[in-house]
Amino acid sequence: MEYKQLIDTFPNSVFINNAHLRIAETYYHENDYENAVKRYIDYCDRYPESPKLKEVYFRIAKLSEVKKN
């Protein structure tokens, strides 16, 4: 099942936060950095208490540097 489909089909699942993060990572691995940053920021907004937040903020900063070059 695709991550977006999982989100739409099971919006209250305990796995939704991981699905949102995986969408961002998919964009990252496809070198679509603009959409990756948007999805990472969305993840931070949705899950401000996530233990993965530090890693996500690091990714956002790293991609911001890539966009400058």
C-alpha positions in Angstrom: 0.0 0.0 0.0 1.3 3.4 -0.9 1.9 5.9 2.0 -0.6 8.4 0.7 -3.2 5.7 0.4 -2.5 4.5 3.9 -3.0 8.1 5.2 -6.3 8.4 3.3 -7.6 5.0 4.2 -6.5 4.8 7.9 -6.1 8.4 9.1 -6.1 7.3 12.8 -3.6 4.5 12.4 -0.6 4.5 14.8 1.6 4.3 11.6 0.4 7.6 10.1 3.4 9.6 11.4 5.8 7.1 9.8 3.9 7.3 6.6 4.2 11.1 6.5 7.9 10.8 7.2 8.4 8.2 4.5 6.7 10.4 1.9 9.3 13.1 2.7 12.1 10.6 2.5 10.9 9.3 -0.8 11.0 12.8 -2.2 14.5 13.2 -0.8 15.8 10.0 -2.4 14.3 11.0 -5.7 16.3 14.3 -5.5 13.0 16.3 -5.3 14.4 18.4 -2.6 11.7 21.1 -2.8 8.9 18.7 -2.1 11.0 16.9 0.5 11.5 20.1 2.5 7.8 20.8 2.3 6.9 17.4 3.6 9.6 17.5 6.3 8.2 20.8 7.5 4.7 19.4 7.4 5.9 16.5 9.5 7.4 18.9 12.1 4.1 20.8 12.3 2.0 17.6 12.7 4.3 15.8 15.1 6.1 18.4 17.3 6.7 15.8 20.0 8.2 13.2 17.7 11.6 11.7 18.8 12.6 11.9 15.1 12.3 15.7 15.1 16.1 16.3 15.5 16.8 14.2 12.5 14.1 15.9 10.4 15.4 19.4 11.3 18.8 18.3 10.3 17.5 17.1 6.9 15.7 20.4 6.4 18.9 22.3 7.1 20.9 20.1 4.9 18.5 20.5 2.0 18.3 24.2 2.5 22.1 24.3 2.0 21.8 22.2 -1.2 19.2 24.6 -2.6 21.6 27.6 -2.1 24.3 26.0 -4.2 
